[in-house]
Amino acid sequence: MNLAGKTAVVTGASSGIGAATVRKLRKAGVRVAGGARRLERVEADVPLALDVTDEESSRVFVEAAVEALGGIDILFCNAGLALGRVPFTESTEADETTVLHTNVDGVLRITRLALPHIRDGGHLVFMGSIAGRQAYPHGASYIASKFAVRGFTYALREDLLGRPIRITTVDAGLVETEFSVVRFGGDREKADAVYEGIEPVTPDEVADCVLFALTRPPHVNIDEIVVKALAQSSGARVVRA
């Protein structure tokens, strides 16, 4: 399936997987509206400010994207984060609220606002995680949020069955982005230790998975892609050199 001439909306477009996907979509001839809080780092055709936790910001973002693009063929809900890596007994309401509002409410909100503008033949892609498939210690709020995203995509697939709209989740393991820096509150040493002794998946490699799903024949729906480093079997099991 040739993507040239299509349009896409990408959230979390300022770094990591979102930024890599924006680059690959544009290279494939797609006109992209990218949203993020760090607007100055968004390298899309249509860069737009976006806070997915805020209804008004999300509404303005979708409306501006639709006005600029004329409609949406591809929606990639990528914005997300984790905060802390502690037992749930040490969790804080502030961190839980931020994680759930971003990873769950934000996905539902952007999807709800964008769906009326998704054209026939469109494709919804959601950035999941292996944390939404199997739990690991000391990540309860993030794990809960990604299980919720996985459940939402299953339910949406049922609700949209019969319409010419495809839905895919991409569940990734260790990907070296700013994810761990954010998770550990800017502590670069802790973030680097997450990837020490292994070769993690890169943002470009995850973006390749997104493009693979988007370019299958229109009658083929890639429901799920699970991508992990060879040295990782689950969220908790990693072999380090």
Secondary structure, DSSP 4 states (H G I P E B T S, - for coil): ---TT-EEEEESTTSHHHHHHHHHHHHTT-EEEEEES-GGG--SSEEEE--TT-HHHHHHHHHHHHHHHSSEEEEEE----------GGG--HHHHHHHHIIIIIHHHHHHHHHGGGEEEEEEEEEEEEGGGTS--TT-HHHHHHHHHHHHHHHHHHHHTTTSSEEEEEEEE--B-SSHHHHHTTT-HHHHHHHTTTS-PBPHHHHHHHHHHHHTS-TT----EEEE--TTBSSSS-B---
